[in-house]
């Protein structure tokens, strides 16, 4: 399942963060909020496909409680929510501890590389990429229609 939301470009809100080619989120973008806000535009929260959550740890727990969680050993599909556990001993997230520090949306996978769209990545919304199975990927939330 991929996020396929209509653009809300007519609202004139700025700054605009494009989470996929068709889903946009306006205003301040926090990493865990980005997938939730996009899911809300798609109607996925109202139908229970994706949680509305604050805090990456809560998002992970929602997917785990429903059996919709996969660890980092899989090759993800577009639209999955990707969760990270950063290894930053001297930074704000600290060393890896099994708790999610960051989240985004899987945009695509090509040649063993996971391409993501993440809010609050270096204080902006941007595309990033990681090898499949990268050690800082905690796992994936799987959206079930």
N, C-alpha and C positions, 0 to 999 in steps of 0.2 A: 504494500500500500504506500502510495506516495501522497504527500500533501499537494492537493490540487485545489487551490483556493482562488476565488476571483480577486483581482487586484482592487485595492481601495484607494487608487490614486486620485479619485475625485474629491477625497476629503481635504486635500491640501495641507495635511499635517506634515511637519518637518521636525527633526530629521527622519528620513525614511530608511528602513532597513529591509532589504529584500532577503527573505529567508529561503525562498526557492524562486524559480522564475515566475511563479504565479501568486505567492503568498507574501504579504508585506506586513511589517509591524512598525508602527510609528512611535516616536517618543523615546525616552530612555530605555535602553535594552539591557536587561540583566540576563545572564546566560540561561538560567533555569526557566525564566519567564518566556523566553523566545519560543520554544516549542509549544508551551501552553497557549500563548497568544495566537500562534498560527493555527493550532488545533481548534481553538475557539472559533476562528474565522471559518474553518471548514465544517463546523458543526460537530466535531468529534468529541468535545467535552459534553455537550448536551446529550449525546447518544451513548456516552460511556466508553467510547473507543480509546480516549486518551484522558489522563487526569489533568485537572487544574491544580497546580501545586506551586508552592513556594519552598525553595530549598531542594537542591538536587537529591539529597538523601531521601526526602519524601517521595520524589518521583520514582527512584529506584525501588523503594518499598512497595509502591502501588503496583508496579509491574511484577515484582516478585510474588506478592500476595495473590495475584491472578494467574500465575504460571505463564506470564508473558515476558519472561526475562531470559536472556542468553548471555553467556560470558564472552570474553573477547576472542575465543578460539574460532568463532564462526565467521563466515564472510557475510556481512550484513546486506540488507536490501535497502533501496532508496525509501525514505520516509521513516525508517526506524529512528528512535531517539537514542543518541549515543551519549554515554556517561563516562566521565574520566575520573581517575584518582591520581592527581599530579604527584610527582616525586620531586618536591621542592623543600628540602630540609631547612633551608634558611629563609624561606619565603612565607607568605601568609597561609598557604595551604599545608605547609609542613610536609613531612615525609609520607610516603604511601601508608595508608592505614585501613584500607578496605572500604572507605566511605567516599562517596562521590563529591568532587570539588567543582565540577563543571559539566555542562551539557550542551548538546547541539542536535542538529538533524542530519542524518546521512543523506547526502545529495545523490551520490553515485559511487560505484566501485569499478575501477578499471585497472587491470594488470597488477592486482594485489595491493592497490592503494585505495583507501577509503577517503572520499572527498566529503567534507562536512560544511555546513553553514552554521556559524556560531555567533550568538550575540555576546557582547562584552568580551570580545577577544582582542586584547590590546586596546581596550576602551572603544571598540567599534564592532560592527557586525561584518564578518568576513568569511570567505571560504578558506578552509584549512585542509590539510591532507596528512594522512598517517598510514603506515603499513598495516595491512590486516594483521591482527594479533599483537599490535603495539602494546608494550607493557603498561603504558599509562591509560589505556582504554580499559575501564572497569567492566563494561558490558553494554548491552543494548535492550531498550524497551521495545517490544514488538507490538505494533498496533494491529488489533483484530477487528475487522468490520462487523 
